[in-house]
Amino acid sequence: MNSNMKVELKINKGNFKKELEDLYNLKITSITFLPEGEDGVLYVVKTENSQKYLAKFIGVRRDATSDELEKQITFSKILKDRGLDFIVAPIASKNNTVFHFFDDKPFALFPFIEGKRMKESGLTDEQIKNIARAFSKLHAVKDWPEDFPQEEIRQNDFDDFEARFRILETYNDKSKYAKQFVELLLPLRNTVLEDVNKFKQYYDTINFENKVISHRDPSPGNIIFNSSGKLFIIDWDSIMLARPENDINLFSNPEYFPQFLKEYTRQTNKKLQFEALAMFRYKWDLESIWERMETILDNDVADIQKKHEIKEMKLELHEYSKIGGILKEIKETILLTS
């Protein structure tokens, strides 16, 4: 899902400033809410010596235990220290810890990366190759903590869609955003339910034991090139053991996939499974629809957030209609590369 949090947390910024100054020996001049980020809430932190940092409250939108989040955040720092320099890892405090709580909410402090995001500028062939090399290095990692989180995907994950559509058919909420959402999604009812079945069919063909260290959310907003052309990948708080195709799904756009696959295969000698790529593509899109449905129909969510969700939903549904053609091109590309 590629959505931005438009509503900041209700925290005492003065107390948060003191907490950061104590943890990191900083002299902070300002803390400003940044309306970006998918399942975290972000604040830009500026200091007296003109340094910028990013404070991120983690896991706001997803069910994850604090223990799991701490393992994920900490391991991203370990990988960075091992030489995977494209990882934007959390900064260690004066106590050499990277995971903290403020008002019972988990957060970490990161370097602030200036540059152009993939979603803003597109990619050159050389940039695609750089990203492919980065993920080949990540997927080549062989040792991880024994109890490191693993992605769990169930075949029945989207079975409740049919019930949700029945709710939408009789939904009479007066919110204009809820009405817009219903008008957008109801005409796609049959298509979405067909795609749930396709997800299940592909699921049946996959060996889920073939897992690697996976970012799991390399969305276009999480890939940045600075002015010198150096690659940075942000938002590692979803990192888990998962099939490699989960990451590579991002590059399934025919514009990027041939170059990406050629370089990734050259670096890893791995053969990607088309069925796994297809399953993750359907999973990604179905999850996005599901999460937006929950957000827009939630009476406790602010209108500014719902307005943003509607805007993003319109863009995604335009791409959603192209899945069949995209997967056909992916399959042909994989056959040509094999």
ABEGO torsion letter per residue (X at the ends): XBBBBABBBBBBAAAAAAAAAAAAGBBBABBBBBBBEAABBBBBBBBAAGBBBBBBBBGAABBBBAAAAAAAAAAAAAAAAAGBAABBBBBBBAAGBABBBBGGBBBBBBBBBBEBBAAAAEBBAAAAAAAAAAAAAAAABABBBAABBBBBBBAAAAAAAAAAAAAAAABABABAAAAAAAAAAAAAAAAAAAAAAAAAAAAAABBAABBBBBAGBBBAAABBBBAAGBBBBBGAAABBBBBAAAAAAAAABAAAAAAAAAAAAAAAGBBBBAAAAAAAAAAAAAAAAAAAAAAAABAABBAAAAAAAAAAAAAAAAAAAAAAAAAAAAAAAAAAAX
